[in-house]
């Protein structure tokens, strides 16, 4: 019995603590472990290395993933999935932990129907867009990076009569934008999951500007593709000079927060225990209401994540007429 770990898709803070815990915890249980470098691409190309404590020493505090990642197009081609499986067999690896997001899980789902390999996917993406889990590794760190940037932007916007339009990541999901808008006290939040009630917002903000409001902070989720539209609308309709900041990949970096380190440990320990105690495992570990459970890969990859209702209500608050 040998276990391996890989990281796939966008890196997320918390991957390194997860990799470290995986190697250290398995060593304690006398389980042989392997590191697969460069995600599913590396699996196809046999970039597999036996792990030792030395490989994971001093990485706990680092963002990104020391085993690197990739977005593999080749993995969607059967011949490369077969090659990947054969590479795993070369090392007698029969248990795999995949740190990844929904793209990686879709690839795994296909793999699971063709080859006999036990695996647990650990939701790891700053987007927090995976069905069936309240939390994905890396989200807390990304939110803190965004919060820190917005606090700084507020310093400068408050020094002028201006508006700032800040675009945040999240792919098709508005989670990062919504939570960041809530905790940063933004006046405007635009996400794919909720229509922007432009008229009501315009009326309210114009009135507030007349009454003395000097600046406006708007958060726009990248998935809406409305950053320029919001900027132009603010300049034209609210009459405020505006600036646009696209936070970009800075949101993916940074040392994992305490929460992401602890979540990484819990995700991995539970995943390893599940794999060693069960057979025919093709699951994703999920976290809901303080508990870790396991769901079939098919269930996870076939459904769409929904934003929590109580957070969505915050949009109404942000846009109150
Ligand atoms: O999925 C994580 C994410 O950072 C998204 O928020 C973003 O749209 C995408 O990855 C960017 O991908 P890449 O790093 O390949 O440019």
Boltz pocket constraint, residues with backbone or C-beta under 6 A from the ligand:
constraints:
  - pocket:
      binder: B
      contacts: [[A, 10], [A, 11], [A, 71], [A, 101], [A, 125], [A, 126], [A, 127], [A, 169], [A, 170], [A, 171], [A, 222], [A, 252]]
      max_distance: 6.0
